């Protein structure tokens, strides 16, 4: 709705700035205001448009907190008032319009055009304009159970015994901020406690021999866990600190879970990775978001115009291969089911399924700002941000309760199975939704908590 209204306002704004056509339309309207045979059908059309506008706007959840529906509602009321004015006081309306046209013509064209273009920019850049919930006390809501124990738990993975969550504690990415050190934690589902996972350095046997590291500091982002052909469990991590790498670990449990470093892969400077999905032989697919040195202005431009900024790469035998058929706006979460690769294209507002044999798109689901993808049984779980990027600037603090949805989609064709909607809740800006038994666990790139809700 917002994009449609923004386009409409922009076109009308250009029409007004062009001056001559706008002036001709206004003169025609003034000349015919007292022609009832013409004005009656026009009034009926305006009234129908008004009712449609009001119905469409109020038929959306929390419409009075949404920029697009609220503007559409006001437009509907304005059309009703315009209809009444045409029918009841056509002579007075005619005199008022003649006065404006004769004495302040710039108001009817240039200023109106500038106003409409500014309104277009506002409509396309803003969505949620409602209140925020205070999250400082870390309390549960009626729906969400909150555990304020983690730092930016951007991605999650379930341990093989189904008893704990591996937590990727995010350290940041450009262009929002400079990457910083993050960490790996493990959240015990039975005791609701969290602790750092011990990281033990070993030999590079799973990565590229050219990649070496001399410290155990990391800036983790997307993660994936798989059981390898040799029976061991491999955790792959997109890492942003101190350099851009893919880090490869063996997940092992003796008396406790630990990560054994088994190698890394250097990321070429032309790429900036987000998420990863492993194959059982240690090869992997990874999403390249956008150029590493992208500016916030360039990112906002890509978010507005939805053009391709990245693609998926496949790594095997120590080299990367670009999958040209996956180009899209900020590829983000990624999972593989059979010969189908599913990618959450954040700036393209969609999840796309690609046939790896035919090398073409075979499924598509529109969704606002999807992030990490979780493949569980026959479903793909994903979060969506139900607001625009600029809305984040209105957040009263780092902990922000902007509205969001959680979707369950079929892993066969991306058909919608279920959607959960949240607004003014005990979290916001979610990046991952992971089902465990009868709960859905969520994390965020910008929160101090793990959260769950009942399926």
N, C-alpha and C positions, 0 to 999 in steps of 0.2 A: 504493500500500500504506500509506504513512504516514498519508494522510488517512482511509483506512478504519479503521485501528487507532485513530487519534486520536478519531474519532467514536464508536467502540465503547467506548473507555475513558471518554469523557466521559459517555455515556449510563449506563454502569454506575456511574460516580461519582455522578451525580444520583440513581440508584436507591438507592445506599447512604446518601446524605445525607438522602433522604426518610425513612430510618429504618424506618418500619413495614413496607413491602414487603420490604426487605432482611432484616429480622428474621424475618418470616413464612417467607421462603424458607429461612433457616438453620434455623429450628425444624423445618420439614418435612423437611429433609435429615437432621437429627439423629434424628428419630423413625423414619426409614425406613432408616437405615444398615445394620441387621441383616436387612433384608428382601431376601434373595438374589434372589427373582423380579423385584424392581424394580431392585436394584443391578447385577445382571449386564448387562442391556441398557444401563443408564446408563454402566457402566464401558466397555462396548464402544464406545458413542458417543464418550465422552471420549478413548478410545484412537485412534479414527479421526480425530477432530479434531486430536489431538496429531501424528499422522503427517502429516496434511495441512499443519499449521503448519510442521513441520520441513522438509518437502519444499519448500514455497513459499519459505521463508526461504533455504535453502541453494542453491536453484536460481538465485539472483541473483548476478551477478559481485561479488566483494569483499563478500559479505554480512556478514562479521564486522566490516566497517568502516562499516556502514550502520545507523542507529538503528532503522528500522522492521524490517528482516529480523532484526537481532539480538534485538530485543524479542520478535518472533514466535517465534524459535527458543527463547528462554528460556521463553516461554509454553507451547510444545510440550513441553519437558522437564517443566515444572510439571504439566501435564495428565497425563503419564505417571506421575509420582510420585503424583498424586492418585488415579489409577486403581489403582495398586498398593496404596496405603493402604486404599482402599475394599475391595479384594479380600482383602488379607492381614491387616490389623489393624483391622477395622471397629469392634470394641469399644473399643480404645484411642483411635481417632480420635473416636468418639462422646463419650468422657469428656473429651477435650481440648477439643472444641468446646463441650460443656456448661459446662466451667469458664470458657472465654473469654466465653461468652454471659452467665453469671451474675455474674462478677467484674469484667470489663472490657468491658461492652457498647458503650462508646463506640468501642472499637477496631474492633468489627465493623461499625460504621455510619459515623459521622462521619469518623474518621481514615482509614478505607478509602476513603471517598468523596473526601476531599481528596487522598489519594495518587493515586487514579485520574485525577482532573482534572489534577493536576500532571503525571502521566505523559502524559496527552493533549496538554497544552501542549508538553511536550518533544518528543513524537513528531511533531507537526505543524510545529514550528519548526526541528528539527534533522534532518539526514540523514547527512552524512559525518562520522564520528568517528574516522577512521583517521590514520595518520602523514602527514607532509609531506616532500617532497623539498627539499633545500637547493639553492636556485637562485642563491646568491651568486657562484658561480664562473663562471657563464655558459657552461657546457659543454653539448655536444650529448648527446643520449641515443641509444639504439639506433634510435629511430624518428624523432625530431625533430632538425632542424638549426636552430641558434640563431644570430641576429645581434643582439647587444646594442648597437644603434645608434640606437634611436628612443625617444622619450618618450611613453608611452601611445598607441600607434598604433591608435586606436579604429576607424577605417574606412580602407578601401583602394580604389583604382581603378586599372585598368590603362591606361597611356598608349596612344594609337592605334597606335604602332609595336610594341606588345607587348614593349618592352624595359625598361620601368621601372614602378614602382609609385608612385602619388601617395599620400602618407601624411597622414592627418588626425591630428595630434598633439594629443590631447584635453586640455582645461584644466579639466574638471570641471563638474558640474551640481548643483543643489539636488535633494533635501535632504541629500545625502551630504557636500557641501562647497560653499563659495562658488565660483562660476566664476572662473577665472584665465586669464591669457593662455596660449594654445597656439601652434601654428605649422603650416606646411605644409612637408613635405619630399618629396624624391623619391629613391627607392631604385633604383639601377641593377642590374638582374637579371644583367647580364653580368659586372660587376666586383664585385658585392656591396658597393657603397659607397653612402653616403647623404649628401645635402646639402640645405640649405634651398632652396626654390624662390623665385626673385626675384619679388616682387609689385610691379607697376607700376600706379600709379593713373591712371585715364583718366576719361572722361565717363560719366555714368549714362545709358546708352541701353537697357539690358535690364531695369532695375528700376522701382520706383515713383519718380516725380520727387520725391515728398515725403521720400524717404529719402536722406540725405547722410551722409558720414563724413569726418572730418578727420584720420584717422591710418590707418596700415596695420598695426595690432595686431589680432589675431583670437583667438577661442577656438573653434576648429572642432570640430564633432561629426560628424553624418552628412554624406556627400558623394555626389554623383552626376555622372557625365560622359556627355555625349551629343553627337552630331554634329547641329548645327542644320540647318534647311532651307537656310540660306545657305552651308553648307559649313564653317563655323567650328565649333570644339569648345568647348562650354560646360561649365564646372564650377560646380555649385551647392553651397552649403555652409550647413548649419544652424550659426549662429554665436551664441555666448553671451557674448562679451566684446568691447568694454566694455559693449555693450548687446545686447539680443535682436534679431537680424536674420537675414534670408536674404541671403547674399553671392553675387554672380554674377560669374564670371570667364570670360575667354576663355583657353583653354590654347593656347599657341603655342610653336613650336620654331623658332629660328633656329640659333644655334650651341649653344644649350641650351634646355631647357624653361623657360618662365616663365608667370606668371599675370598677365593684364591685367584690372584691375578694371573691370567694365562696369556696375556698379550694385548696388543692394541693395533689400530690402523690409523695412520695419519690422514687427515682430511685435506684434500687439495684446496688451495686458497680460493678457488672460484666457487666453492660450495659452502653452504651453511645449513647443517643438518638439524632435524627436529626429532624424528621418531624412527624406530627400527623394528623389523620383524625377522626372526631367525629361521634358517632351514636346519634340519637335523645333521647335516654334514658341516655346519659351521659357517656356510655362506649366508648372506643376508641381503634384504632390501632395506633401503633407507630413504627418507624424504629430505630433499633439498628445498628449503623454504624460499629463499631469495638471496641476492648478492650479500656477502658478508658485511660490506661497508654501506649498506642501505641507510638512508637518512629517514627520520621520522616523517618528513614531508613526502618523500617518495613512497613510504609505506602507506600513508594516509591516501595518497593519490591512487595507489593500487587497490586499496580497500574501497575507494569510491567508484572506480571505473572497472573493477573486477577483471583486470587482464592477467595473463599468466606471468608468474614470477619465479616458478621453480618446477621441479619434476622429481620422479623417483629414479634411484640408481640401484644397480645390482652389483654386489661385491663378491668375487670369487677368484681364487688363484692369484691373490694379491693385486687385483686391479678392479677399477670401477667401470661399469658400463651404464651409459645414460639410456633410459627408456623414454624415447622421444614422444611416444603416444600418451604419456601421462602428464604432459605439461598442463599446469593449472595455477590458480592463485593461491600461494602459500600452502603447498602440500604439508600436511601435519601428521595426524595419526595414520597408522598403516597396519593391516593384518592380511594374512593370506589364508585362503580356504580352498583346497584343491588347486586347480590351475587359475583361480581368480584372485586378483590382488585388489583389496579395498583400500581406498585412500580418502581421508578427510581433508578436503581442500578448503582451508579456513577462509581465505579471502574470496573464493569462488562460491562460498555458501552452499556447499554440496558435499555429498559422499558419492564417490564414483567407483564402480566395479570395472576392472580391466581383465580381459581374457589374455593371459600371458602367452598362449599358443597363437591365437589369431592376432594378438597385439592391437586390440581395439577396445573401446568402451562398450560394455554390455549391460550395465545397470547404473541407475542414477537416483539419488534421493536428495531433494532440496532441504537444506537445514542451515540455520543462521550460525555462522562461526563455529563449526564443529572442531573438536580437538582430538584427544587420544581415542583410539578405537580398542575395544576389548572384545575378543572372540570367545564366547562361552556357550558350549553345547551348540545349538543351531541358531544362535542369536549374536548380533553385533550390538554392543552397548556404546553409547556415545552421549556426550553432553553438548548442549548448545547455549550460547549466550543470547538471551532475548533482549538485546539492546544494541546500540551502536558503540563504536570504539570511543567516540568523544564523550559518551555518557560517563565513562570512568573518571573523567576530570571532575565530575560533580560529587564523587564519593567523599564523605566526610573524613575518612581515614583509610589506612591501608586495608583494614578489614571492611569489606564492602558488600552489602546485601542486594546487589543488582539482580533482577529476575533471570531465571534460567530454566531450561528443560532437560530432562533425561529421556533418551529414546532407546527402545529395543527394536531392532530391525532384523528381518530374516537374512541369514547368511547365504541364502540361495539367490535372492533377487532384490534384496534391500526393501522389501515390502514392510510397511509399518506394522509392528506387533503391539507396542504399547508406548504411551508417552506420559511422563510425570512432570507437572508444572509447578514451579516454585516462585514466590514473590514475597519480598520483605521477610525473608527467612534467616536462619541462623548461619548462613554462609552465602557466598556469591562467587562469581568468576571461576566456576568449576572447570577442570580440565580432564577428569577421568571418572568413570563410573564402573565399578567392578562388583559383579554379583558373587556373593558367598552365601550358600544355603538360602535362607529367606530374607537376607539383607542385601542392600546395595550400598557399597562403600564408595565415598567420593573424596577426592583431593583437589587442590587448587594451586596454581602457580603463585598466588598472592594471598595466602592465608596462614594462620597459625594452628590449623586444626584438621583432623580427619573427621568425617561426618558419615552417618549412615541413616537409612530409612528402610521401612518394611516394603517388600515387593507388593 
